Amino acid sequence: KAGVTQTPRYLIKTRGQQVTLSCSPISGHRSVSWYQQTPGQGLQFLFEYFSETQRNKGNFPGRFSGRQFSNSRSEMNVSTLELGDSALYLCASSRREGADTQYFGPGTRLTVL
Amino acid sequence: TQLLEQSPQFLSIQEGENLTVYCNSSSVFSSLQWYRQEPGEGPVLLVTVVTGGEVKKLKRLTFQFGDARKDSSLHITAAQPGDTGLYLCAGPRTYKYIFGTGTRLKVLA
């Protein structure tokens, strides 16, 4: 069974631009969660999507948004990029929503210049 | 306030040595998970401990959940360079997982 895939793996943007990241969950998994990982803050929860609906949200500004499609694939968008948005963005899929066992993708490394 | 504190933050040891890393909290968790993350990759789940006092072994790795379910430890016997990585503990909190601060381990050949 294929694992979680994320595209692109690396991205370089400049301040003020926007970016869209993509995540394909494991087949049969309906929940996708997004995390931001930085050296200073560690792994922090952004939001979770289940059945095309955002179910839970972490403490991030509205510039961070996402959506989920009917095939469970998810996209995350960050608008008006700031230098501090440079991070590894990870998505994780699970069968059920909430605190179910998660399987992580390899991440997208975003660098904001 | 970090709910899950891990120690040590960094650890560099020689191949063949033993080591223990800790995950501590002042809160009770229904379960705790341990992940290993290698550079450029996402975290990979190693184990989930559920019962207070539970001990699980995964080859040279031994995981223990504290009796009060507030802490956990990971012991590696005869560490190998392939054990190098970031070790993260995580616990469920309502609708999401809280991750610990991480222990970055480097095993030198």
Backbone of each chain as ProteinMPNN parsed JSONL, in Angstrom:
{"seq_chain_A": "KAGVTQTPRYLIKTRGQQVTLSCSPISGHRSVSWYQQTPGQGLQFLFEYFSETQRNKGNFPGRFSGRQFSNSRSEMNVSTLELGDSALYLCASSRREGADTQYFGPGTRLTVL", "coords_chain_A": {"N_chain_A": [[0.862, -1.192, 0.0], [0.611, 2.181, -0.883], [2.319, 4.933, 0.649], [1.838, 8.073, 2.406], [1.88, 10.835, 0.305], [3.532, 13.843, -0.609], [3.565, 16.911, -2.31], [4.99, 19.967, -3.583], [8.324, 18.661, -2.851], [10.244, 20.473, -2.136], [10.378, 24.008, -1.874], [10.789, 27.355, -2.792], [10.071, 30.596, -1.948], [9.212, 34.108, -2.056], [8.794, 36.806, 0.293], [5.453, 37.824, 0.854], [4.351, 36.47, -1.253], [2.137, 33.742, -2.227], [1.445, 30.279, -1.423], [0.779, 26.895, -2.352], [0.368, 23.725, -1.063], [0.385, 20.18, -1.492], [-1.229, 17.103, -0.565], [-1.491, 13.642, -0.582], [-3.346, 11.171, 0.851], [-2.977, 7.926, 2.507], [-4.47, 5.194, 0.832], [-7.871, 4.767, 1.495], [-7.814, 6.113, 3.87], [-9.405, 8.752, 5.508], [-8.96, 11.046, 6.855], [-6.986, 13.943, 7.009], [-4.306, 15.579, 8.391], [-2.511, 18.577, 9.033], [0.747, 19.767, 9.78], [3.143, 22.065, 11.117], [6.611, 22.206, 11.192], [9.289, 23.47, 12.919], [12.626, 24.397, 13.937], [12.602, 25.865, 16.311], [9.987, 25.784, 17.432], [9.139, 23.201, 17.176], [6.953, 20.456, 16.337], [3.892, 21.535, 15.259], [0.376, 21.595, 15.346], [-1.688, 22.335, 12.628], [-4.24, 22.114, 11.164], [-7.09, 19.885, 10.705], [-8.638, 17.847, 8.305], [-11.588, 16.155, 7.431], [-13.669, 14.1, 5.607], [-14.011, 16.159, 3.704], [-14.365, 18.42, 5.224], [-13.257, 20.941, 7.444], [-12.288, 19.956, 10.538], [-10.914, 20.442, 12.884], [-8.771, 22.94, 14.297], [-5.631, 24.459, 14.687], [-3.615, 26.879, 16.486], [-3.09, 29.09, 14.519], [-2.608, 31.877, 12.254], [-5.149, 33.336, 10.047], [-4.057, 33.321, 7.55], [-3.228, 30.87, 6.909], [-4.685, 28.213, 5.368], [-6.866, 25.572, 4.229], [-8.035, 22.746, 2.304], [-10.089, 19.927, 1.463], [-10.548, 17.322, -0.83], [-12.986, 15.271, -2.587], [-11.794, 12.834, -2.964], [-10.229, 12.53, -0.797], [-7.746, 13.704, -0.931], [-5.685, 16.49, -0.013], [-5.145, 20.0, 0.2], [-3.007, 22.642, 1.222], [-2.871, 26.06, 1.865], [-0.913, 28.972, 2.014], [-1.064, 32.335, 2.465], [0.264, 35.593, 1.653], [3.093, 35.357, 2.408], [5.446, 35.131, 5.105], [8.73, 35.636, 6.515], [8.983, 34.01, 8.726], [7.447, 31.852, 8.122], [8.912, 29.931, 7.002], [9.597, 26.579, 6.987], [9.225, 23.032, 7.687], [6.583, 21.453, 6.278], [4.278, 19.162, 7.195], [2.112, 16.513, 6.332], [-0.333, 14.299, 7.625], [-1.998, 11.221, 7.512], [-4.972, 9.488, 8.514], [-7.267, 6.886, 9.449], [-9.6, 7.584, 10.817], [-11.171, 10.562, 12.15], [-9.794, 13.004, 14.454], [-7.891, 12.003, 17.326], [-6.522, 9.672, 16.11], [-4.397, 6.951, 15.009], [-1.667, 8.187, 13.239], [-0.129, 8.582, 10.031], [2.699, 9.801, 8.592], [3.634, 11.956, 5.86], [6.512, 12.722, 3.728], [6.948, 15.407, 3.849], [7.005, 18.936, 2.964], [9.476, 21.143, 2.264], [9.566, 24.426, 2.907], [10.939, 27.448, 1.998], [11.184, 30.793, 2.747], [12.139, 33.755, 1.326]], "CA_chain_A": [[0.0, 0.0, 0.0], [1.43, 3.382, -0.977], [2.253, 5.802, 1.816], [1.386, 9.446, 2.212], [2.764, 11.578, -0.59], [3.4, 15.299, -0.553], [4.24, 17.643, -3.386], [6.339, 19.536, -3.959], [9.161, 18.358, -1.693], [10.979, 21.691, -1.789], [9.757, 25.199, -2.447], [11.382, 28.622, -2.374], [9.19, 31.71, -2.281], [9.603, 35.379, -1.454], [7.792, 37.413, 1.178], [4.283, 38.392, 0.206], [3.747, 35.527, -2.196], [1.327, 32.692, -1.617], [1.916, 28.958, -1.8], [-0.171, 25.793, -2.165], [1.015, 22.437, -0.88], [-0.566, 19.1, -1.743], [-1.03, 15.873, 0.204], [-2.353, 12.499, -0.927], [-3.283, 10.251, 1.994], [-2.999, 6.494, 2.253], [-5.766, 4.768, 0.315], [-8.793, 4.352, 2.546], [-7.77, 7.082, 4.977], [-10.275, 9.885, 5.199], [-8.551, 12.228, 7.618], [-5.674, 14.516, 6.726], [-3.905, 16.65, 9.303], [-1.323, 19.321, 8.612], [1.597, 20.241, 10.858], [4.303, 22.875, 10.789], [7.746, 21.843, 12.032], [10.419, 24.395, 12.911], [13.578, 24.067, 15.009], [12.28, 26.542, 17.565], [8.665, 25.445, 17.967], [8.835, 21.782, 17.035], [5.809, 20.081, 15.507], [2.669, 22.179, 15.727], [-0.821, 21.228, 14.596], [-2.327, 23.409, 11.874], [-5.669, 21.784, 11.052], [-7.445, 18.555, 10.26], [-9.794, 17.724, 7.412], [-12.215, 14.843, 7.389], [-14.857, 14.168, 4.75], [-14.031, 17.458, 3.008], [-14.705, 19.487, 6.169], [-12.254, 21.206, 8.47], [-12.866, 19.522, 11.798], [-10.187, 21.012, 14.001], [-7.825, 23.953, 13.855], [-4.661, 24.88, 15.683], [-3.508, 28.299, 16.753], [-2.36, 29.75, 13.435], [-3.404, 32.963, 11.662], [-6.029, 33.004, 8.934], [-3.296, 33.188, 6.295], [-3.088, 29.431, 6.693], [-5.991, 27.615, 5.097], [-6.75, 24.303, 3.532], [-9.273, 22.136, 1.842], [-9.977, 18.504, 1.152], [-11.374, 16.938, -1.974], [-13.809, 14.082, -2.38], [-10.935, 11.64, -2.953], [-9.473, 12.708, 0.447], [-6.543, 14.522, -1.121], [-5.832, 17.773, 0.666], [-4.214, 21.074, -0.122], [-2.84, 23.677, 2.224], [-2.486, 27.326, 1.251], [-0.445, 30.044, 2.891], [-1.056, 33.583, 1.706], [1.107, 36.677, 2.167], [4.152, 34.662, 3.13], [6.383, 35.861, 5.952], [9.983, 34.891, 6.709], [8.766, 33.025, 9.777], [6.691, 30.702, 7.611], [9.887, 28.931, 6.551], [9.414, 25.412, 7.858], [8.85, 21.773, 7.049], [5.141, 21.242, 6.428], [4.001, 17.736, 7.162], [0.736, 16.075, 6.445], [-0.491, 12.966, 8.192], [-3.332, 10.687, 7.251], [-5.471, 8.467, 9.422], [-8.566, 6.359, 9.011], [-10.696, 8.317, 11.46], [-10.83, 11.907, 12.577], [-9.396, 13.108, 15.846], [-6.617, 11.424, 17.755], [-6.338, 8.314, 15.591], [-3.017, 6.723, 14.591], [-1.344, 8.97, 12.053], [1.009, 8.201, 9.199], [3.185, 11.052, 8.027], [4.319, 12.06, 4.59], [7.897, 13.178, 3.852], [6.988, 16.844, 4.101], [7.409, 19.943, 1.98], [10.372, 22.14, 2.883], [9.287, 25.754, 2.364], [11.874, 28.514, 2.372], [10.689, 32.117, 2.361], [13.267, 34.699, 1.277]], "C_chain_A": [[0.892, 1.233, 0.0], [1.241, 4.232, 0.264], [1.702, 7.158, 1.465], [2.381, 10.16, 1.301], [2.466, 13.063, -0.493], [4.172, 15.917, -1.712], [4.019, 19.133, -3.221], [7.15, 19.192, -2.711], [9.907, 19.597, -1.215], [10.362, 22.872, -2.535], [10.479, 26.432, -1.907], [10.478, 29.75, -2.863], [9.752, 32.981, -1.653], [8.447, 35.918, -0.609], [6.649, 38.012, 0.375], [3.616, 37.461, -0.793], [2.836, 34.557, -1.457], [1.801, 31.344, -2.145], [0.816, 27.928, -1.529], [0.604, 24.486, -2.112], [-0.03, 21.341, -1.0], [-0.2, 17.848, -0.955], [-2.017, 14.813, -0.27], [-2.25, 11.471, 0.182], [-3.201, 8.794, 1.544], [-4.402, 6.108, 1.796], [-6.65, 4.252, 1.452], [-8.802, 5.259, 3.756], [-8.558, 8.32, 4.59], [-9.896, 11.167, 5.943], [-7.16, 12.656, 7.206], [-5.431, 15.657, 7.701], [-2.641, 17.298, 8.778], [-0.586, 19.832, 9.85], [2.695, 21.118, 10.286], [5.436, 22.469, 11.732], [8.879, 22.836, 11.84], [11.362, 24.026, 14.044], [13.184, 24.682, 16.357], [10.997, 26.075, 18.22], [8.33, 23.964, 17.887], [7.661, 21.553, 16.098], [4.541, 20.703, 16.076], [1.523, 21.896, 14.775], [-1.428, 22.452, 13.932], [-3.835, 23.199, 11.794], [-5.841, 20.356, 10.57], [-8.671, 18.628, 9.375], [-10.274, 16.29, 7.414], [-13.493, 14.985, 6.591], [-15.084, 15.575, 4.206], [-14.365, 18.629, 3.926], [-13.553, 19.691, 7.147], [-12.885, 20.895, 9.816], [-12.203, 20.188, 12.99], [-9.121, 21.962, 13.488], [-6.896, 24.306, 15.009], [-4.602, 26.389, 15.767], [-2.618, 28.996, 15.733], [-3.242, 30.831, 12.82], [-4.193, 32.503, 10.45], [-5.32, 32.9, 7.589], [-3.091, 31.711, 5.926], [-4.484, 28.839, 6.5], [-5.801, 26.305, 4.351], [-8.078, 23.862, 2.978], [-9.019, 20.67, 1.566], [-10.963, 18.171, 0.05], [-12.091, 15.621, -1.696], [-12.982, 12.797, -2.368], [-9.98, 11.652, -1.752], [-8.155, 13.449, 0.282], [-6.767, 15.898, -0.511], [-4.794, 18.758, 0.15], [-4.18, 22.054, 1.029], [-2.329, 24.932, 1.529], [-1.996, 28.297, 2.328], [-0.363, 31.304, 2.052], [-0.133, 34.59, 2.398], [2.23, 36.116, 3.035], [5.047, 35.609, 3.917], [7.622, 34.985, 6.133], [9.785, 33.76, 7.712], [7.952, 31.826, 9.342], [7.623, 29.627, 7.064], [9.855, 27.754, 7.519], [9.264, 24.171, 7.0], [7.363, 21.58, 7.321], [4.84, 19.769, 6.182], [2.513, 17.483, 7.123], [0.723, 14.643, 6.946], [-1.888, 12.472, 7.887], [-3.68, 9.628, 8.286], [-6.847, 8.032, 8.958], [-9.718, 7.207, 9.528], [-10.222, 9.703, 11.862], [-10.409, 11.88, 14.044], [-8.074, 12.413, 16.115], [-6.527, 9.948, 17.396], [-4.886, 8.161, 15.162], [-2.752, 7.404, 13.258], [-0.129, 8.418, 11.332], [1.431, 9.446, 8.422], [3.762, 10.896, 6.632], [5.731, 12.59, 4.801], [8.034, 14.679, 4.072], [7.353, 17.675, 2.881], [8.25, 20.967, 2.712], [10.142, 23.471, 2.187], [10.302, 26.745, 2.903], [11.332, 29.826, 1.851], [11.842, 33.1, 2.448], [12.782, 36.143, 1.329]], "O_chain_A": [[1.827, 1.323, 0.795], [0.164, 4.261, 0.86], [1.168, 7.371, 0.376], [3.591, 10.087, 1.517], [1.322, 13.483, -0.322], [5.28, 15.495, -2.043], [2.953, 19.538, -2.759], [6.673, 19.425, -1.601], [10.168, 19.748, -0.021], [9.894, 22.744, -3.666], [10.743, 26.534, -0.709], [10.165, 29.838, -4.05], [10.658, 32.928, -0.821], [7.291, 35.534, -0.782], [6.867, 38.635, -0.664], [2.449, 37.644, -1.137], [2.774, 34.551, -0.227], [2.47, 31.267, -3.176], [0.028, 28.075, -0.596], [1.397, 24.181, -3.003], [-1.194, 21.544, -0.652], [0.974, 17.568, -0.71], [-3.221, 15.056, -0.347], [-1.165, 10.945, 0.43], [-3.338, 8.48, 0.361], [-5.396, 6.626, 2.305], [-6.234, 3.418, 2.256], [-9.709, 5.179, 4.584], [-8.402, 8.862, 3.496], [-10.449, 12.235, 5.683], [-6.26, 11.827, 7.07], [-6.24, 16.577, 7.822], [-1.804, 16.644, 8.156], [-1.197, 20.266, 10.826], [3.123, 20.95, 9.144], [5.234, 22.397, 12.945], [9.371, 23.019, 10.727], [10.938, 23.403, 15.018], [13.408, 24.084, 17.409], [10.928, 25.98, 19.445], [7.341, 23.521, 18.47], [7.405, 22.342, 15.189], [4.16, 20.439, 17.216], [1.68, 21.95, 13.556], [-1.658, 23.475, 14.577], [-4.611, 24.011, 12.298], [-4.904, 19.708, 10.103], [-9.617, 19.366, 9.651], [-9.486, 15.345, 7.4], [-14.306, 15.872, 6.853], [-16.195, 16.104, 4.244], [-14.625, 19.73, 3.44], [-12.949, 18.727, 7.618], [-13.893, 21.493, 10.193], [-12.859, 20.467, 13.994], [-8.625, 21.806, 12.373], [-7.324, 24.435, 16.156], [-5.434, 27.091, 15.191], [-1.517, 29.438, 16.06], [-4.468, 30.729, 12.851], [-3.946, 31.432, 9.896], [-5.905, 32.449, 6.605], [-2.819, 31.373, 4.774], [-5.347, 28.956, 7.37], [-4.701, 25.983, 3.902], [-9.104, 24.517, 3.16], [-7.875, 20.232, 1.452], [-12.079, 18.688, 0.019], [-11.829, 14.95, -0.697], [-13.419, 11.783, -1.823], [-9.033, 10.868, -1.703], [-7.513, 13.786, 1.276], [-7.887, 16.409, -0.493], [-3.706, 18.374, -0.279], [-5.177, 22.272, 1.718], [-1.436, 24.852, 0.686], [-2.589, 28.419, 3.4], [0.334, 31.335, 1.038], [0.198, 34.445, 3.574], [2.298, 36.374, 4.237], [5.363, 36.715, 3.479], [7.58, 33.771, 5.935], [10.357, 32.681, 7.56], [7.783, 30.879, 10.111], [7.176, 28.538, 6.705], [10.063, 27.918, 8.721], [9.186, 24.237, 5.773], [6.941, 21.547, 8.477], [5.112, 19.221, 5.114], [1.74, 18.16, 7.801], [1.659, 13.878, 6.714], [-2.855, 13.226, 7.993], [-2.808, 8.968, 8.852], [-7.505, 8.719, 8.177], [-10.669, 7.511, 8.809], [-9.023, 9.977, 11.907], [-10.623, 10.906, 14.765], [-7.245, 12.261, 15.218], [-6.464, 9.086, 18.272], [-4.203, 9.167, 14.968], [-3.492, 7.233, 12.289], [0.78, 7.861, 11.948], [0.64, 10.055, 7.702], [4.301, 9.85, 6.272], [6.115, 12.881, 5.934], [9.104, 15.165, 4.437], [7.926, 17.182, 1.909], [7.791, 21.588, 3.671], [10.481, 23.631, 1.014], [10.496, 26.863, 4.113], [11.052, 29.964, 0.66], [12.452, 33.264, 3.504], [13.594, 37.068, 1.298]]}, "seq_chain_B": "TQLLEQSPQFLSIQEGENLTVYCNSSSVFSSLQWYRQEPGEGPVLLVTVVTGGEVKKLKRLTFQFGDARKDSSLHITAAQPGDTGLYLCAGPRTYKYIFGTGTRLKVLA", "coords_chain_B": {"N_chain_B": [[3.64, 27.08, 27.075], [4.991, 23.894, 27.221], [3.556, 20.818, 26.829], [4.634, 18.28, 26.705], [7.735, 17.381, 27.627], [10.932, 16.63, 26.509], [13.95, 14.874, 27.193], [17.427, 13.947, 26.967], [17.991, 17.018, 25.085], [19.794, 16.93, 23.012], [21.962, 14.307, 21.922], [24.94, 12.632, 21.605], [26.588, 9.798, 20.795], [28.812, 6.911, 20.934], [28.92, 4.159, 18.681], [27.459, 1.15, 19.81], [27.079, 1.863, 22.441], [24.75, 2.265, 25.193], [21.608, 3.96, 25.69], [19.211, 6.238, 27.11], [16.228, 7.979, 26.588], [13.914, 10.514, 27.572], [10.469, 11.312, 28.154], [8.4, 13.606, 29.447], [5.606, 14.744, 31.372], [3.282, 16.895, 33.058], [0.745, 16.233, 32.929], [-1.817, 13.729, 32.571], [-1.866, 11.184, 30.177], [-3.808, 9.288, 27.875], [-2.538, 7.572, 26.218], [0.732, 7.154, 24.8], [2.877, 7.942, 22.107], [5.779, 7.016, 20.235], [7.995, 8.36, 17.898], [10.336, 8.217, 15.169], [12.302, 10.411, 13.336], [13.965, 10.931, 10.403], [16.494, 12.889, 8.741], [15.059, 15.109, 6.378], [12.764, 13.65, 6.078], [9.42, 12.513, 7.028], [8.048, 11.979, 10.356], [8.194, 8.646, 11.649], [6.115, 6.238, 12.947], [6.966, 4.436, 15.819], [6.084, 3.044, 18.112], [3.178, 2.537, 20.196], [2.204, 3.144, 23.455], [-0.032, 2.145, 25.933], [-1.064, 1.253, 28.402], [-0.581, 2.025, 31.843], [2.637, 1.533, 33.165], [3.327, -0.233, 31.239], [5.543, -2.117, 29.161], [7.224, -2.195, 26.153], [8.911, -3.926, 23.579], [11.028, -3.438, 20.812], [13.003, -4.907, 18.886], [16.128, -3.717, 19.519], [15.161, -1.644, 20.941], [13.522, -0.414, 23.791], [10.529, 0.456, 25.216], [8.846, 2.28, 27.7], [5.964, 2.975, 29.608], [5.017, 5.24, 32.041], [3.81, 4.456, 35.353], [1.83, 6.207, 36.246], [0.997, 7.246, 33.907], [2.076, 9.618, 32.953], [4.531, 9.924, 31.924], [7.193, 8.683, 29.824], [9.691, 6.421, 28.604], [12.447, 5.751, 26.434], [14.631, 3.276, 25.7], [17.666, 2.46, 24.236], [19.562, -0.217, 23.272], [22.925, -1.024, 22.69], [23.559, 0.942, 20.574], [23.325, 1.853, 17.112], [24.659, 3.324, 14.08], [22.484, 3.615, 12.35], [20.424, 4.25, 14.032], [20.408, 6.897, 14.327], [18.762, 10.02, 14.454], [15.8, 12.095, 14.91], [13.993, 11.799, 17.795], [10.714, 11.625, 18.752], [8.134, 12.111, 21.096], [4.609, 11.686, 21.473], [1.317, 12.63, 22.397], [-2.224, 12.081, 22.709], [-4.583, 14.728, 22.631], [-7.61, 15.736, 23.156], [-8.683, 16.517, 20.165], [-6.393, 16.209, 18.708], [-2.895, 15.453, 18.225], [-0.341, 16.088, 20.561], [2.978, 17.028, 20.337], [6.202, 16.195, 21.607], [9.201, 17.981, 22.597], [11.38, 16.818, 21.43], [14.258, 14.657, 20.934], [17.405, 14.807, 19.698], [19.346, 12.456, 18.277], [22.602, 11.273, 17.704], [24.537, 8.753, 16.433], [27.728, 7.675, 16.44], [29.975, 6.052, 14.259]], "CA_chain_B": [[3.898, 25.927, 27.955], [5.108, 22.654, 26.482], [2.935, 19.749, 27.596], [5.523, 17.126, 26.712], [9.141, 17.78, 27.624], [11.825, 15.511, 26.273], [15.349, 15.08, 27.574], [18.059, 15.232, 26.688], [17.626, 17.637, 23.818], [20.766, 16.4, 22.054], [22.75, 13.208, 22.429], [25.887, 12.112, 20.636], [27.233, 8.66, 21.449], [29.538, 5.996, 20.078], [28.253, 2.905, 18.329], [27.593, 0.116, 20.832], [26.671, 2.364, 23.76], [23.327, 2.252, 25.525], [21.106, 5.286, 26.018], [17.791, 6.369, 27.453], [15.65, 9.308, 26.425], [12.736, 10.621, 28.418], [9.342, 12.145, 27.738], [7.732, 13.876, 30.717], [4.49, 15.684, 31.378], [2.562, 17.025, 34.329], [-0.627, 15.812, 32.629], [-2.025, 12.32, 32.28], [-2.223, 10.869, 28.793], [-4.413, 7.971, 27.705], [-1.517, 6.784, 25.525], [1.844, 7.95, 24.264], [3.51, 7.353, 20.945], [7.16, 7.393, 19.932], [8.31, 8.44, 16.477], [11.689, 8.575, 14.765], [12.307, 11.197, 12.119], [15.28, 11.07, 9.802], [16.594, 14.161, 7.997], [14.374, 15.179, 5.1], [11.619, 12.748, 6.032], [8.437, 12.714, 8.073], [8.158, 11.058, 11.487], [7.697, 7.285, 11.455], [5.654, 5.703, 14.224], [7.689, 3.263, 16.314], [5.287, 2.269, 19.061], [2.171, 3.203, 21.022], [2.015, 2.518, 24.759], [-1.395, 2.48, 26.332], [-1.345, 0.922, 29.803], [0.425, 2.462, 32.797], [3.586, 0.486, 33.513], [3.55, -1.11, 30.078], [6.866, -2.161, 28.538], [7.201, -2.807, 24.813], [10.247, -4.041, 22.977], [11.106, -3.458, 19.362], [14.409, -5.253, 18.678], [17.015, -3.162, 20.542], [14.484, -0.497, 21.559], [12.573, -0.754, 24.844], [9.683, 1.603, 25.549], [8.097, 2.097, 28.941], [4.98, 3.995, 29.959], [5.009, 5.372, 33.488], [2.634, 3.93, 36.06], [0.805, 7.254, 36.325], [0.723, 7.653, 32.516], [2.502, 10.995, 32.728], [5.86, 9.948, 31.365], [7.596, 7.499, 29.081], [11.117, 6.4, 28.295], [12.901, 4.921, 25.325], [15.989, 2.81, 25.942], [18.265, 1.786, 23.082], [20.72, -1.051, 23.631], [23.948, -1.184, 21.632], [23.138, 1.85, 19.505], [23.972, 1.741, 15.81], [24.505, 4.555, 13.289], [21.131, 3.653, 11.784], [19.484, 4.773, 15.032], [20.5, 8.36, 14.273], [17.523, 10.69, 14.048], [15.067, 12.872, 15.909], [12.994, 10.966, 18.461], [9.606, 12.444, 19.227], [6.998, 11.452, 21.741], [3.367, 12.397, 21.174], [0.166, 12.141, 23.138], [-3.485, 12.631, 22.226], [-5.223, 15.766, 23.434], [-8.898, 16.03, 22.549], [-8.83, 16.207, 18.749], [-5.127, 16.258, 17.993], [-1.731, 14.972, 18.961], [0.661, 17.039, 21.037], [4.293, 16.447, 20.181], [7.235, 16.641, 22.525], [10.243, 18.878, 22.083], [12.29, 16.01, 20.62], [15.656, 14.351, 21.274], [18.166, 14.57, 18.477], [20.375, 11.462, 18.576], [23.6, 10.975, 16.676], [25.353, 7.609, 16.803], [28.969, 7.728, 15.668], [30.547, 4.735, 13.963]], "C_chain_B": [[3.884, 24.651, 27.131], [4.555, 21.531, 27.339], [3.831, 18.536, 27.736], [6.963, 17.602, 26.573], [10.004, 16.547, 27.43], [13.244, 15.874, 26.69], [16.142, 13.813, 27.288], [17.621, 15.782, 25.34], [18.519, 17.096, 22.692], [21.558, 15.285, 22.718], [23.639, 12.685, 21.318], [26.671, 11.003, 21.319], [27.968, 7.812, 20.424], [28.693, 4.746, 19.818], [28.514, 1.87, 19.436], [27.181, 0.557, 22.222], [25.158, 2.218, 23.927], [22.886, 3.68, 25.857], [19.631, 5.226, 26.375], [17.36, 7.814, 27.22], [14.289, 9.32, 27.118], [11.707, 11.589, 27.833], [8.485, 12.357, 28.984], [6.627, 14.914, 30.583], [3.916, 15.784, 32.783], [1.111, 16.575, 34.158], [-0.672, 14.318, 32.341], [-2.439, 12.164, 30.81], [-2.818, 9.47, 28.721], [-3.449, 7.021, 26.989], [-0.392, 7.719, 25.116], [2.434, 7.196, 23.083], [4.948, 7.841, 20.853], [7.358, 7.31, 18.418], [9.819, 8.641, 16.313], [11.593, 9.301, 13.425], [13.737, 11.343, 11.629], [15.311, 12.344, 8.965], [15.87, 14.092, 6.654], [13.16, 14.283, 4.974], [10.621, 13.1, 7.125], [8.647, 11.724, 9.201], [7.553, 9.697, 11.156], [7.336, 6.728, 12.823], [6.423, 4.44, 14.59], [6.781, 2.396, 17.181], [4.23, 3.162, 19.705], [2.073, 2.447, 22.333], [0.719, 3.046, 25.349], [-1.641, 2.29, 27.837], [-0.224, 1.418, 30.703], [1.323, 1.304, 33.21], [3.952, -0.427, 32.352], [4.975, -0.986, 29.547], [6.718, -2.851, 27.182], [8.603, -2.824, 24.254], [10.132, -4.154, 21.47], [12.579, -3.64, 19.04], [15.256, -4.667, 19.798], [16.392, -1.975, 21.277], [13.471, -0.998, 22.592], [11.843, 0.514, 25.256], [8.931, 1.287, 26.83], [7.163, 3.273, 29.159], [4.925, 4.055, 31.476], [3.709, 4.877, 34.105], [1.481, 4.935, 36.079], [0.412, 7.793, 34.953], [1.018, 9.132, 32.289], [3.871, 11.047, 32.062], [6.155, 8.631, 30.653], [9.089, 7.573, 28.832], [11.356, 5.457, 27.128], [14.348, 4.561, 25.593], [16.479, 2.083, 24.697], [19.508, 1.046, 23.564], [21.639, -1.17, 22.429], [23.582, -0.365, 20.401], [23.982, 1.668, 18.243], [23.785, 3.048, 15.042], [23.126, 4.701, 12.671], [20.073, 4.144, 12.752], [19.487, 6.302, 15.044], [19.197, 8.966, 13.782], [16.951, 11.518, 15.172], [13.974, 11.975, 16.479], [11.958, 11.88, 19.098], [8.605, 11.588, 19.974], [5.764, 12.302, 21.442], [2.227, 11.774, 21.962], [-1.102, 12.787, 22.63], [-4.062, 13.648, 23.212], [-6.485, 16.175, 22.689], [-8.89, 15.587, 21.08], [-7.504, 16.164, 18.004], [-4.04, 15.613, 18.844], [-0.834, 16.138, 19.333], [2.01, 16.342, 20.931], [5.266, 17.036, 21.189], [8.278, 17.475, 21.804], [11.298, 18.138, 21.272], [13.671, 15.806, 21.223], [16.375, 14.026, 19.977], [19.347, 13.669, 18.826], [21.312, 11.284, 17.395], [24.466, 9.835, 17.189], [26.548, 7.563, 15.862], [29.552, 6.332, 15.492], [31.968, 4.61, 14.501]], "O_chain_B": [[2.913, 24.353, 26.436], [5.028, 21.311, 28.454], [3.801, 17.843, 28.753], [7.357, 18.151, 25.545], [9.823, 15.538, 28.112], [13.679, 17.019, 26.559], [15.592, 12.714, 27.359], [16.963, 15.096, 24.557], [18.059, 16.841, 21.579], [21.796, 15.313, 23.926], [23.168, 12.341, 20.233], [27.347, 11.247, 22.318], [27.782, 7.963, 19.217], [27.868, 4.347, 20.639], [29.634, 1.735, 19.929], [26.957, -0.281, 23.096], [24.407, 2.072, 22.962], [23.703, 4.508, 26.26], [18.909, 4.303, 25.998], [18.054, 8.751, 27.615], [13.614, 8.297, 27.235], [12.039, 12.539, 27.123], [7.912, 11.406, 29.517], [6.716, 15.84, 29.778], [4.053, 14.865, 33.592], [0.345, 16.541, 35.121], [0.32, 13.724, 31.918], [-3.255, 12.925, 30.291], [-2.375, 8.567, 29.432], [-3.544, 5.804, 27.145], [-0.563, 8.938, 25.094], [2.479, 5.966, 23.071], [5.288, 8.926, 21.324], [6.956, 6.35, 17.761], [10.488, 9.165, 17.203], [10.898, 8.861, 12.509], [14.61, 11.822, 12.354], [14.266, 12.824, 8.527], [16.044, 13.142, 5.891], [12.583, 14.163, 3.893], [10.922, 13.877, 8.031], [9.352, 10.73, 9.027], [6.533, 9.607, 10.473], [8.152, 6.744, 13.745], [6.525, 3.502, 13.799], [6.714, 1.179, 17.011], [4.374, 4.384, 19.751], [1.879, 1.231, 22.329], [0.418, 4.237, 25.27], [-2.347, 3.084, 28.46], [0.951, 1.256, 30.377], [0.84, 0.227, 33.561], [4.806, -1.301, 32.493], [5.538, 0.107, 29.491], [6.161, -3.944, 27.082], [9.377, -1.883, 24.423], [9.274, -4.854, 20.932], [13.324, -2.666, 18.931], [15.111, -5.092, 20.944], [17.031, -1.372, 22.139], [12.668, -1.886, 22.308], [12.465, 1.52, 25.601], [8.441, 0.174, 27.021], [7.528, 4.424, 28.924], [4.798, 3.019, 32.13], [2.656, 4.879, 33.468], [0.314, 4.565, 35.945], [-0.415, 8.699, 34.854], [0.317, 9.813, 31.541], [4.321, 12.125, 31.674], [5.476, 7.622, 30.846], [9.681, 8.652, 28.846], [10.598, 4.521, 26.874], [15.2, 5.442, 25.701], [15.799, 1.203, 24.17], [20.392, 1.633, 24.188], [21.194, -1.387, 21.302], [23.33, -0.91, 19.326], [25.176, 1.373, 18.302], [22.852, 3.801, 15.322], [22.652, 5.822, 12.489], [18.945, 4.426, 12.348], [18.654, 6.922, 15.704], [18.6, 8.488, 12.817], [17.539, 11.63, 16.247], [13.135, 11.457, 15.741], [12.282, 12.779, 19.874], [8.267, 10.484, 19.548], [5.876, 13.502, 21.188], [2.177, 10.561, 22.168], [-1.07, 13.927, 22.164], [-4.035, 13.463, 24.429], [-6.412, 16.89, 21.689], [-9.07, 14.405, 20.791], [-7.497, 16.088, 16.775], [-4.244, 15.279, 20.011], [-0.599, 17.048, 18.537], [2.168, 15.206, 21.379], [5.171, 18.202, 21.572], [8.243, 17.648, 20.586], [12.035, 18.759, 20.506], [14.187, 16.67, 21.931], [16.007, 13.099, 19.255], [20.239, 14.065, 19.577], [20.883, 11.162, 16.248], [25.062, 9.94, 18.261], [26.397, 7.431, 14.647], [29.617, 5.541, 16.432], [32.599, 3.566, 14.341]]}, "name": "protein", "num_of_chains": 2, "seq": "KAGVTQTPRYLIKTRGQQVTLSCSPISGHRSVSWYQQTPGQGLQFLFEYFSETQRNKGNFPGRFSGRQFSNSRSEMNVSTLELGDSALYLCASSRREGADTQYFGPGTRLTVLTQLLEQSPQFLSIQEGENLTVYCNSSSVFSSLQWYRQEPGEGPVLLVTVVTGGEVKKLKRLTFQFGDARKDSSLHITAAQPGDTGLYLCAGPRTYKYIFGTGTRLKVLA"}
